[in-house]
Amino acid sequence: YVEGDTYSFTATSNYNTITDQELTITPTSTNDIIFLSGNVAGSMGAEASMGQGLGLAYSTDSWTGYTSVEAQGRNRFHHTSGNDYFTHSIIATVTGLTADTAHDFRIYGMTYTAETNAFNSESSASTAGGEHMFVAIHYKYEG
């Protein structure tokens, strides 16, 4: 999927929803392998001591609950002063998922600070929608 909406947060959190979209995959075997790759643009204001990171998660119950696959931490990108604009990248593989059950995957944001952290923020002359992209490749077990 491609997400174009900007999401801003003003609190420290290990899980911030930064999209209203998801990729749905239904494994046919617990041996199936799911490769996940994504990037998200981020920005921070001039406040000191701020941090951002990404995570990947899946849910089988419409996001009432979720399982984290990969988490970079709230200070993957740490900032001390001035305005910053950057792109996060994240990659993971998942196996052992319940067969014949739909799994919804998405990227989430992690933040450290009480000041404004933004995700999916457009930078100068960026392509529309290029601020947040997520791809999944499903390798089916043939054994």
C-alpha positions, 0 to 999 in steps of 0.5 A: 500500500501507499499512505499519503496522510500525515500523522503527528504525535506529541507523546512518547509511545511504543505504538502509534498508528500511522496509516489506515491501510494494511496488507492482508495475507493468508498463509497456506502453511506455517512454513510460508515465509512473508517478506516485508519491506517499507519506508516512511518519511518523518520529520521533527521540529526544533525541540531538543531530545526527540526520537522516532522509529518504526515497527511492523505488526500484524493482526488477525482481529481487526487491530483489537490486538496485534503482534509486533514482528520488528521494532526499531525503538523510539530512538532509531532516529534521535534528534537534538536540535533544529528541524529534521526531515528523513526517511526510515526503512524497515525490513523483516521476514515472518514465518510460523503464522497460522495457516488459513487465517487472514493476517493484516500487516502494517507499519507503525510509528514509535516516538520519544518526546512530548513535542511534535513527531510527524510521519508520512510528512511530505518533503520538498518536491516529493512524489505524491504518496511516496512518503509511506510505502509498504510491500509484502511478498508471500513465499508459499511452502511447497513441501 
